[in-house]
Amino acid sequence: MLTVGLVVEGFYDEAAIGELVQKCASSEVKVICRRCENAPKLMKQFPGFLEEFRRAKNGLPVDKAIVIRDADQKNPDNLIGIMRSRIATRNYPFVPHLLVIVNELEAWLIADETAISSVTGRPQKPVSTPEKLNDPKRRLQMLLSDAQITYTAEKAKGIAAAARTDILAARCPSFKRFQEAVIDC
């Protein structure tokens, strides 16, 4: 079994992205997740978590590490450049994949209307370019609220579990990069 070290912002990310790692991997994967609370803390803490991943698998390194944050209306390429600069002088026994979700996790979650329908019990209209939405989190909260459902980490995980990864990859370029980072597990 392969082990993936995962660094994320918050509870919703931990639940949903952990589920998506499992869905995208070609074999069984153990996920060791480190949650940072928000993007600024992630930017400060992820190098330390990557160091921890050197020995996270019973004293051995993880097979792969993924650090993923939301763009939050910032330029994803600039954010990745900043992340790379923070670990530029370090060598790891695994490949650290540094990724940015455009604009936030909820863009991925609303990309598959069938997944939302499975949670709300109501038909949903497809969103062809969810990464262009200004506030996908608010949009998802409204979709769930219309069905009298509160958005929680468990609901995020449920949507991720129901999501079709081919649809997410087709509608969200940042998800496609995530999928490619995971796919060879």
Helices and strands as residue ranges (DSSP letters): E 2-8, H 11-24, E 29-35, H 39-52, E 64-70, H 76-86, E 96-101, H 105-109, H 113-120, G 130-132, H 136-146, H 153-162, H 165-171, H 173-182
